[in-house]
Amino acid sequence: MQNLSLQIDSTVIQNSLDNTVNTLIEQITPELTHTSFVTDLAFIMIIGSIVTLAFFKIKQPLIIGYLFAGMLIGPLSPLWTWILPEGGSASDSLNAVGILSDISALNLFAEIGVILLLFVIGIEFPYAKIKSVGRVSVGVGSIGLFSTLGVLFYTSTALGLEFMDALFISAALSISSTAIIVKLLEEMGKIKKGSSTLVLGILIVEDIIAVILISTLQSVALVGSVSLESIVVIVLVAAGLIVGTFTVGTRVIPPLIDRVAAAENREILLMSVLGLCFGYALLANIVGLSVAIGAFLAGVLVAESKSAEVAKLLSSPIKDMFVAIFFISVGALMDVSQLENYMLIAVVLIAVATGMKFGGNMLGNFIFRQKRGKALRSAFTLAAPRGEFSIVIVKVGVDIGAVSAFLFPLVGIISIITAFISPFLMKASDKIVPALEEKEDV
């Protein structure tokens, strides 16, 4: 009887809170149509800013703050079930409640965020910069990435994961986080060191491979199996789009962007580059590739124009907003209640991914005859952090129904843990490398 009375009291309190909040909102702005979309966007921006400010104060990557904020307020979060009444689309379909309720809106935010993120990353990589990445970066980056992917795939299948689950999680965890690594290098004052130059070159290579991997995995998943024919078709289509971009596209699009910029109207320039971004994403989607590779190539075309810096300055604030919404939305869509069943898998995958990324990069550095100190510093830096591309790859798989839903929160937790580990590994290299150099001198 006591439990029954407590449940009744809890229901009354929840209904009272809900009615009070709704009445207050209607009184403040009676002329507006109140939808879950507007409510969710408001909570994303308000709570996201508070949580990320806290992470900034404790000197942690903002990406982790975004994910954490999403986990707190998402419809799949168990933290708010005792406060908020059940209702809304999330509750009806998923038997879960939270501050955010509109799953379709969250997915829309996330997709726009992916497109803009890849577009601005593309602006950082003009064709000349892509060509100038040395063979050492290409070699070391490729060896480190694909060796990690192979061992992770074997490990994942040994842990009992299905083929597609193992393929997507292995690809996701084989790519280091550019955003986290660059931020850490800047904060530690190492961005201009020789080892950091090698690291940045490897990150460029990994980012380009990641964009191709997203399209390849998406196409393979839609086919339903891995076959030589499907891989050849994917590679040929991707190669055709890339070659066409670097030959015809670089001659046609950049001059047009410069003509628009000559009008000296920032609004027109912004609309033009965003039109190019989403238009190229649509083109990639039409030919069967990921919107990510289309957005990336659009960024490369903008980078080839004389107005690239202005275009980047204009589009970056919009990118920053939607990327923040993207990571918060991703965090909100993660069913963290499932994680207790997969913590062992997470720990094993973190250990294998970190160890293999370190070992693979050391092997690549050895093959390309890099100095021991430089090799160790770059390997320690690249070993742990997983982030933006890891999450994007798994999200693509979940969106098309190719992989299990639990991979989403799994890769989120792995990204958070590895981000916390990364500074300690980088500091460890500062102690190990000088010690080894002293022994060599003796």
DOBA-141952 format. One line per field, with one value per residue (C-alpha): residue number from 1; residue in three letters; y, x, z. Coordinates in Angstrom, 3 decimals, decimal comma. Layout:
! residues N
k <- [NUM ...]
r <- [Ala ...]
yy <- [Y ...]
xx <- [X ...]
zz <- [Z ...]
This chain:
! residues 442
k <- [1 2 3 4 5 6 7 8 9 10 11 12 13 14 15 16 17 18 19 20 21 22 23 24 25 26 27 28 29 30 31 32 33 34 35 36 37 38 39 40 41 42 43 44 45 46 47 48 49 50 51 52 53 54 55 56 57 58 59 60 61 62 63 64 65 66 67 68 69 70 71 72 73 74 75 76 77 78 79 80 81 82 83 84 85 86 87 88 89 90 91 92 93 94 95 96 97 98 99 100 101 102 103 104 105 106 107 108 109 110 111 112 113 114 115 116 117 118 119 120 121 122 123 124 125 126 127 128 129 130 131 132 133 134 135 136 137 138 139 140 141 142 143 144 145 146 147 148 149 150 151 152 153 154 155 156 157 158 159 160 161 162 163 164 165 166 167 168 169 170 171 172 173 174 175 176 177 178 179 180 181 182 183 184 185 186 187 188 189 190 191 192 193 194 195 196 197 198 199 200 201 202 203 204 205 206 207 208 209 210 211 212 213 214 215 216 217 218 219 220 221 222 223 224 225 226 227 228 229 230 231 232 233 234 235 236 237 238 239 240 241 242 243 244 245 246 247 248 249 250 251 252 253 254 255 256 257 258 259 260 261 262 263 264 265 266 267 268 269 270 271 272 273 274 275 276 277 278 279 280 281 282 283 284 285 286 287 288 289 290 291 292 293 294 295 296 297 298 299 300 301 302 303 304 305 306 307 308 309 310 311 312 313 314 315 316 317 318 319 320 321 322 323 324 325 326 327 328 329 330 331 332 333 334 335 336 337 338 339 340 341 342 343 344 345 346 347 348 349 350 351 352 353 354 355 356 357 358 359 360 361 362 363 364 365 366 367 368 369 370 371 372 373 374 375 376 377 378 379 380 381 382 383 384 385 386 387 388 389 390 391 392 393 394 395 396 397 398 399 400 401 402 403 404 405 406 407 408 409 410 411 412 413 414 415 416 417 418 419 420 421 422 423 424 425 426 427 428 429 430 431 432 433 434 435 436 437 438 439 440 441 442]
r <- [Met Gln Asn Leu Ser Leu Gln Ile Asp Ser Thr Val Ile Gln Asn Ser Leu Asp Asn Thr Val Asn Thr Leu Ile Glu Gln Ile Thr Pro Glu Leu Thr His Thr Ser Phe Val Thr Asp Leu Ala Phe Ile Met Ile Ile Gly Ser Ile Val Thr Leu Ala Phe Phe Lys Ile Lys Gln Pro Leu Ile Ile Gly Tyr Leu Phe Ala Gly Met Leu Ile Gly Pro Leu Ser Pro Leu Trp Thr Trp Ile Leu Pro Glu Gly Gly Ser Ala Ser Asp Ser Leu Asn Ala Val Gly Ile Leu Ser Asp Ile Ser Ala Leu Asn Leu Phe Ala Glu Ile Gly Val Ile Leu Leu Leu Phe Val Ile Gly Ile Glu Phe Pro Tyr Ala Lys Ile Lys Ser Val Gly Arg Val Ser Val Gly Val Gly Ser Ile Gly Leu Phe Ser Thr Leu Gly Val Leu Phe Tyr Thr Ser Thr Ala Leu Gly Leu Glu Phe Met Asp Ala Leu Phe Ile Ser Ala Ala Leu Ser Ile Ser Ser Thr Ala Ile Ile Val Lys Leu Leu Glu Glu Met Gly Lys Ile Lys Lys Gly Ser Ser Thr Leu Val Leu Gly Ile Leu Ile Val Glu Asp Ile Ile Ala Val Ile Leu Ile Ser Thr Leu Gln Ser Val Ala Leu Val Gly Ser Val Ser Leu Glu Ser Ile Val Val Ile Val Leu Val Ala Ala Gly Leu Ile Val Gly Thr Phe Thr Val Gly Thr Arg Val Ile Pro Pro Leu Ile Asp Arg Val Ala Ala Ala Glu Asn Arg Glu Ile Leu Leu Met Ser Val Leu Gly Leu Cys Phe Gly Tyr Ala Leu Leu Ala Asn Ile Val Gly Leu Ser Val Ala Ile Gly Ala Phe Leu Ala Gly Val Leu Val Ala Glu Ser Lys Ser Ala Glu Val Ala Lys Leu Leu Ser Ser Pro Ile Lys Asp Met Phe Val Ala Ile Phe Phe Ile Ser Val Gly Ala Leu Met Asp Val Ser Gln Leu Glu Asn Tyr Met Leu Ile Ala Val Val Leu Ile Ala Val Ala Thr Gly Met Lys Phe Gly Gly Asn Met Leu Gly Asn Phe Ile Phe Arg Gln Lys Arg Gly Lys Ala Leu Arg Ser Ala Phe Thr Leu Ala Ala Pro Arg Gly Glu Phe Ser Ile Val Ile Val Lys Val Gly Val Asp Ile Gly Ala Val Ser Ala Phe Leu Phe Pro Leu Val Gly Ile Ile Ser Ile Ile Thr Ala Phe Ile Ser Pro Phe Leu Met Lys Ala Ser Asp Lys Ile Val Pro Ala Leu Glu Glu Lys Glu Asp Val]
yy <- [0,000 2,339 1,737 2,335 5,648 6,709 5,903 7,902 10,858 10,679 10,677 13,639 15,601 14,811 15,853 19,011 19,961 19,316 21,376 24,227 24,406 24,288 26,963 29,214 28,886 29,674 32,754 34,120 33,644 32,960 33,949 31,173 27,615 25,495 22,398 19,804 21,002 24,505 23,142 20,627 23,239 25,600 22,919 21,834 25,356 26,287 23,084 22,479 25,872 25,284 21,808 22,721 25,781 23,426 21,156 24,182 25,226 21,783 21,866 18,933 18,724 20,434 17,450 15,372 18,108 18,057 14,276 14,412 17,158 15,068 11,999 14,042 15,427 12,832 10,836 7,626 8,931 7,239 10,262 12,247 9,531 10,446 14,147 14,259 12,676 10,180 11,591 12,731 10,738 9,360 7,989 6,469 4,638 3,868 3,691 6,328 9,932 12,900 16,628 16,101 14,225 14,660 11,877 12,935 16,492 15,190 13,087 16,121 18,251 15,501 15,103 18,844 18,866 16,086 17,891 21,222 19,578 17,803 20,927 23,122 20,343 20,275 24,020 23,238 20,879 22,586 20,323 21,619 20,738 17,250 16,750 18,114 15,570 13,626 9,952 9,392 10,707 8,682 5,531 5,788 6,900 4,088 1,397 2,605 2,859 -0,390 -2,525 -1,227 -1,864 -5,453 -6,429 -4,679 -6,562 -9,886 -8,879 -7,710 -10,953 -12,909 -10,937 -12,136 -9,108 -9,657 -9,112 -5,627 -4,525 -5,639 -3,967 -0,582 -0,430 -1,468 1,256 3,796 3,012 2,928 6,706 9,189 12,379 15,398 17,853 16,435 15,968 19,454 21,000 19,084 19,965 23,651 23,637 21,880 24,223 21,395 22,330 23,515 20,614 18,228 15,269 17,365 18,164 14,418 13,906 16,599 15,032 11,622 13,146 14,654 11,217 9,572 12,163 11,588 7,795 8,225 10,089 7,295 4,657 6,230 5,948 2,458 1,082 2,674 1,165 -2,259 -2,214 -1,393 -4,258 -6,504 -8,303 -7,685 -8,644 -7,757 -6,376 -4,011 -2,767 -2,149 -0,224 1,881 2,654 3,541 5,843 7,532 7,833 9,316 11,931 12,780 12,944 14,995 17,393 17,805 18,239 19,862 21,119 22,987 24,852 25,808 26,284 28,396 31,163 31,291 31,668 34,488 36,248 36,053 37,339 40,278 41,618 42,247 41,055 38,559 37,265 36,311 34,655 32,696 31,470 30,505 28,402 26,756 26,050 24,403 22,421 20,954 20,650 18,531 16,482 15,845 14,867 12,364 10,935 10,586 8,567 6,268 7,749 9,316 12,970 13,330 12,832 15,304 17,948 17,339 17,739 20,914 22,275 21,381 23,333 26,380 26,041 26,402 29,837 33,124 33,787 30,616 32,395 34,711 31,780 29,864 32,806 33,225 29,541 28,621 30,111 28,181 25,084 25,563 25,826 22,779 20,697 21,449 20,471 17,382 16,053 16,933 15,196 12,172 12,049 12,382 9,444 7,157 4,620 4,745 2,306 -0,490 0,250 -1,889 -4,942 -3,871 -2,396 -5,423 -5,032 -1,309 -1,937 -4,619 -2,489 0,556 -1,531 -3,150 0,074 2,080 -0,628 -1,317 2,359 2,850 -0,298 0,360 3,886 2,693 0,047 2,679 4,994 2,132 1,246 4,881 5,257 8,049 8,997 7,081 10,140 11,543 8,147 7,619 11,072 10,733 7,185 8,235 11,229 9,217 6,135 6,947 9,705 8,756 11,348 12,993 10,485 7,498 8,765 9,714 6,256 4,420 6,862 6,169 2,445 2,929 5,305 2,813 -0,083 -1,919 -2,214 -2,754 0,297 -0,423 0,554 4,178 4,582 2,207 4,427 7,495 6,107 4,956 8,472 10,007 7,582 7,825 11,632 11,583 9,113 11,101 13,901 11,321 9,386 12,588 13,523 9,989 10,475 13,598 11,421 8,302 9,960 12,032 8,957 6,886 9,664 9,839 6,098 6,409 9,162 6,953]
xx <- [0,000 2,858 4,479 1,102 0,630 4,161 3,487 0,224 1,983 4,775 2,255 0,378 3,624 4,757 1,407 1,393 4,918 4,058 0,855 2,594 5,432 3,038 0,778 3,773 5,047 1,609 1,266 4,694 4,291 0,609 0,948 3,467 2,658 4,523 6,051 8,495 10,911 11,178 11,319 14,057 16,145 15,859 16,976 19,825 21,232 20,701 21,833 24,522 26,087 26,059 27,610 30,230 31,232 31,845 33,993 35,899 36,647 38,078 40,074 38,385 37,478 34,178 33,107 32,957 30,905 28,445 28,034 27,640 25,002 23,058 23,224 21,799 18,787 17,992 14,752 16,705 18,358 17,164 18,155 14,942 12,301 11,576 11,011 9,328 5,978 5,818 4,642 5,754 7,009 10,029 8,010 5,362 7,776 10,649 9,122 11,601 11,326 13,621 13,846 14,288 11,446 11,434 13,633 13,077 14,215 17,333 18,208 17,678 19,988 22,596 22,534 22,904 25,751 27,595 27,307 28,560 31,332 32,738 32,294 34,408 36,996 37,202 37,931 41,029 42,296 42,838 44,043 47,603 47,672 46,340 49,073 51,754 51,128 54,377 54,680 55,733 52,389 50,499 52,465 52,455 48,814 47,611 49,583 48,381 44,740 44,330 46,362 44,172 41,021 42,044 42,919 39,823 37,608 39,092 38,698 35,108 34,050 35,820 33,747 30,569 29,642 27,808 29,703 28,328 28,602 32,233 32,986 31,508 32,913 36,359 36,349 35,107 37,783 40,650 40,456 41,993 40,135 41,578 39,580 40,759 44,401 44,780 43,193 45,534 48,627 47,668 47,000 50,314 52,275 53,415 51,637 54,832 57,111 58,472 56,513 53,340 53,892 54,016 50,902 48,972 49,964 48,767 45,500 44,894 45,435 43,111 40,380 40,455 40,393 37,533 35,386 35,950 35,287 31,924 30,737 32,198 30,661 27,303 27,198 28,378 25,731 22,965 24,080 23,996 27,269 30,855 31,590 34,404 31,929 30,278 33,631 34,835 31,629 31,946 35,601 34,919 32,003 33,957 37,032 34,919 33,431 36,813 38,646 35,843 36,032 39,806 39,820 36,610 35,321 38,475 38,450 34,770 33,591 36,363 36,178 32,399 32,833 35,323 32,839 30,178 32,687 33,503 30,008 31,268 28,010 28,646 25,084 25,197 28,610 27,403 24,298 26,408 28,934 26,186 24,299 27,445 27,829 24,334 24,182 27,337 26,027 22,870 24,963 26,942 23,711 22,220 25,204 25,017 27,735 27,563 26,553 29,735 32,051 30,004 30,214 33,954 34,610 32,505 34,782 37,845 36,403 35,795 39,362 40,629 39,033 40,697 37,792 38,326 39,229 36,224 33,929 35,354 34,861 31,259 30,305 32,253 29,739 26,901 29,084 29,965 26,302 25,162 28,206 27,410 23,788 25,062 27,107 24,420 21,841 24,128 24,498 20,731 20,126 22,441 20,645 23,077 20,940 22,302 25,928 26,178 25,758 28,633 31,245 33,527 33,380 34,137 37,186 38,564 38,015 39,669 42,703 43,047 42,358 44,859 47,524 47,161 47,109 50,317 51,906 50,714 52,111 55,400 55,621 54,960 57,575 60,079 59,396 59,827 62,931 61,773 63,789 62,856 61,849 59,690 58,098 57,287 55,782 53,554 52,495 51,586 49,632 47,602 47,041 43,955 41,571 38,502 35,860 33,997 34,536 34,104 30,659 29,728 30,632 28,555 25,663 25,596 25,329 22,559 20,586 20,410 19,661 22,880 24,197 22,839 21,624 23,922 26,976 25,857 26,248 29,218 31,240 30,145 31,472 34,682 35,159 34,710 37,090 39,801 39,597 40,351 43,225 44,903 46,548 48,140 49,612 51,009 52,571 53,976 55,807 57,439 58,971 59,784 61,394 63,999 64,847 65,480 67,541 69,723 70,366 71,338 73,830 75,386]
zz <- [0,000 0,848 -2,570 -4,246 -2,473 -3,413 -7,074 -6,973 -5,337 -7,916 -10,786 -9,310 -8,869 -12,423 -13,942 -11,860 -12,977 -16,616 -16,489 -14,659 -17,228 -20,192 -18,661 -17,967 -21,544 -22,988 -20,760 -21,713 -25,475 -26,234 -29,879 -30,700 -31,680 -29,123 -30,626 -29,378 -32,091 -30,618 -27,062 -27,910 -29,721 -26,743 -24,281 -26,556 -26,726 -23,053 -21,340 -23,963 -23,264 -19,494 -19,664 -22,255 -20,228 -17,293 -19,482 -20,789 -17,206 -16,373 -19,641 -21,364 -25,082 -25,857 -27,969 -24,796 -23,128 -26,019 -25,801 -22,033 -22,306 -24,820 -22,600 -19,726 -21,556 -24,210 -24,475 -23,824 -20,653 -17,449 -15,348 -15,841 -15,557 -11,941 -12,815 -16,198 -17,073 -19,863 -23,168 -26,571 -29,483 -27,690 -24,823 -27,031 -29,286 -26,979 -23,476 -22,364 -21,278 -21,215 -21,738 -25,499 -27,124 -30,915 -32,325 -35,960 -35,170 -33,413 -36,462 -38,703 -36,526 -36,583 -40,380 -40,982 -38,460 -40,306 -43,640 -42,267 -40,243 -43,296 -45,428 -43,146 -42,747 -46,556 -46,629 -44,536 -47,262 -50,627 -53,417 -53,118 -49,410 -50,102 -52,729 -50,426 -47,660 -47,691 -48,478 -44,865 -43,589 -46,191 -45,428 -41,621 -41,508 -43,784 -41,945 -38,555 -39,642 -41,565 -39,147 -36,315 -38,344 -39,114 -35,540 -34,161 -36,618 -35,498 -31,838 -32,321 -33,971 -31,212 -28,678 -30,407 -32,528 -35,811 -39,063 -39,839 -36,199 -36,119 -39,466 -38,525 -34,966 -36,240 -38,884 -36,351 -33,760 -36,273 -36,846 -34,409 -33,516 -35,327 -33,192 -29,860 -30,886 -32,377 -29,280 -26,955 -29,026 -28,943 -25,196 -24,469 -26,741 -29,033 -32,231 -33,993 -33,002 -35,636 -34,280 -34,362 -38,053 -38,728 -36,587 -38,481 -41,808 -40,610 -39,398 -42,852 -44,399 -41,863 -42,410 -46,164 -45,689 -43,200 -45,733 -48,271 -45,593 -44,734 -48,334 -48,755 -45,560 -46,313 -49,789 -48,578 -45,835 -48,313 -50,569 -47,492 -48,009 -48,945 -52,520 -54,867 -57,401 -54,911 -53,642 -57,215 -58,043 -54,880 -55,558 -59,198 -58,340 -55,545 -57,768 -60,578 -58,261 -56,729 -60,068 -61,582 -58,637 -58,886 -62,682 -63,920 -60,571 -59,565 -62,897 -62,861 -59,269 -57,640 -60,318 -59,858 -56,093 -56,665 -58,978 -56,273 -53,711 -56,022 -55,346 -51,772 -50,242 -47,465 -47,378 -51,059 -50,645 -47,620 -49,422 -52,442 -50,526 -48,458 -51,679 -53,057 -49,830 -49,776 -53,572 -53,617 -50,695 -52,744 -55,795 -53,739 -52,351 -55,850 -57,109 -54,095 -51,885 -48,445 -48,107 -46,041 -49,021 -51,086 -48,367 -47,962 -51,704 -51,752 -49,034 -51,110 -54,060 -51,860 -50,571 -54,134 -54,516 -53,582 -51,237 -49,197 -45,956 -46,160 -46,959 -44,012 -41,648 -42,789 -42,594 -39,440 -36,934 -38,604 -38,621 -34,952 -34,006 -35,961 -34,981 -31,335 -31,983 -33,836 -30,927 -28,371 -30,572 -30,893 -27,123 -26,736 -29,071 -27,088 -24,920 -22,002 -20,008 -22,226 -21,449 -18,327 -20,569 -22,833 -20,487 -20,896 -24,684 -24,319 -22,110 -24,447 -27,558 -25,932 -24,951 -28,390 -30,337 -28,293 -28,354 -32,072 -33,053 -31,090 -32,537 -36,100 -36,109 -34,614 -37,360 -40,021 -38,540 -38,462 -42,112 -43,159 -40,944 -38,668 -35,594 -32,456 -30,424 -33,213 -33,821 -30,130 -29,664 -32,748 -31,781 -28,219 -29,547 -32,070 -29,884 -27,826 -28,906 -30,908 -31,702 -34,548 -37,379 -35,046 -34,086 -37,656 -39,002 -36,398 -36,829 -40,571 -39,821 -37,251 -39,507 -42,380 -40,019 -40,842 -37,277 -33,765 -31,839 -28,876 -30,968 -30,704 -26,926 -27,023 -29,383 -27,404 -24,135 -25,843 -27,270 -23,824 -22,078 -24,753 -24,707 -20,981 -21,505 -24,304 -22,256 -19,940 -22,889 -24,392 -21,044 -20,737 -24,044 -22,591 -19,868 -21,891 -24,935 -22,988 -20,893 -24,039 -25,611 -22,476 -22,648 -26,324 -25,427 -22,737]
